[in-house]
Amino acid sequence: MAFTPLPLIDDFLVNYHVGHALLVLFALSIVGVIPIGSRKVVSINAVTFGLVFVVTPASMLGEDPFTYRFLGIALLVVAPLLYMTARE
């Protein structure tokens, strides 16, 4: 029988849920947008992920969905303020 890494990957990923994946994607997108140097782009990115965190069904966010909901609401409050104070 040939070695297949799929059980190893499955054992690693079984501990995570959609909320963790969204959080990692948000962090990576912020890191990817920073070299552009535009606070408006960062704030648009934050608003988008805030909406995603709020709209994602609670059953997909894991055992504590309220943490991700509060993060989404905080992003929806702070990101427009960042957008309005940005010059570029």
C-alpha positions in Angstrom: 0.0 0.0 0.0 1.4 3.4 -1.0 1.8 6.2 1.6 -1.0 8.7 1.4 -0.8 11.9 3.4 -4.6 12.5 3.5 -5.1 10.9 6.9 -2.3 13.1 8.3 -3.9 16.2 6.9 -7.4 15.1 8.0 -6.1 14.5 11.6 -4.6 18.0 11.6 -7.6 19.8 10.2 -10.2 18.1 12.3 -9.4 20.4 15.2 -10.3 23.6 13.3 -13.5 25.1 11.9 -14.6 27.8 9.6 -14.1 30.5 12.2 -10.4 29.7 12.4 -10.1 29.6 8.7 -11.7 33.0 8.3 -9.5 34.4 11.0 -6.4 33.2 9.2 -7.6 34.5 5.9 -8.3 37.9 7.4 -4.8 38.0 8.9 -3.2 37.0 5.7 -5.2 39.4 3.6 -4.2 42.3 6.0 -0.5 41.3 5.6 -1.0 41.1 1.9 -2.6 44.6 1.6 -0.1 46.4 3.9 2.6 46.8 1.1 0.1 48.7 -1.0 0.3 51.5 1.7 -3.4 52.5 1.4 -5.5 52.7 4.6 -8.6 52.8 2.5 -7.8 49.4 1.0 -7.1 48.0 4.5 -10.4 49.4 5.7 -12.4 48.0 2.8 -10.8 44.7 3.5 -11.8 44.9 7.1 -15.4 45.8 6.3 -15.6 42.9 3.9 -14.4 40.4 6.6 -16.6 42.1 9.2 -19.6 41.3 7.0 -18.4 37.8 6.4 -18.0 37.2 10.2 -21.4 38.5 10.9 -23.2 36.7 8.0 -21.6 33.3 8.5 -24.0 30.8 10.1 -23.3 30.2 13.8 -23.2 26.5 13.3 -20.1 26.8 11.1 -18.2 29.1 13.5 -17.5 26.4 16.1 -18.2 26.1 19.8 -18.2 29.9 20.5 -19.7 31.8 17.6 -20.3 34.9 19.6 -16.6 35.7 19.6 -16.5 35.8 15.8 -19.8 37.8 15.7 -18.3 40.4 18.1 -15.2 40.6 16.0 -17.3 41.2 12.9 -19.3 43.9 14.6 -16.1 45.6 15.9 -14.7 45.5 12.3 -17.9 47.0 11.0 -17.7 49.8 13.5 -13.9 50.6 13.3 -13.2 50.0 9.6 -15.5 52.9 8.3 -13.9 55.2 10.8 -10.5 54.2 9.4 -11.8 54.7 5.8 -13.1 58.2 6.6 -9.8 59.3 8.2 -7.6 57.9 5.4 -6.1 60.3 2.9 -5.1 57.7 0.3 
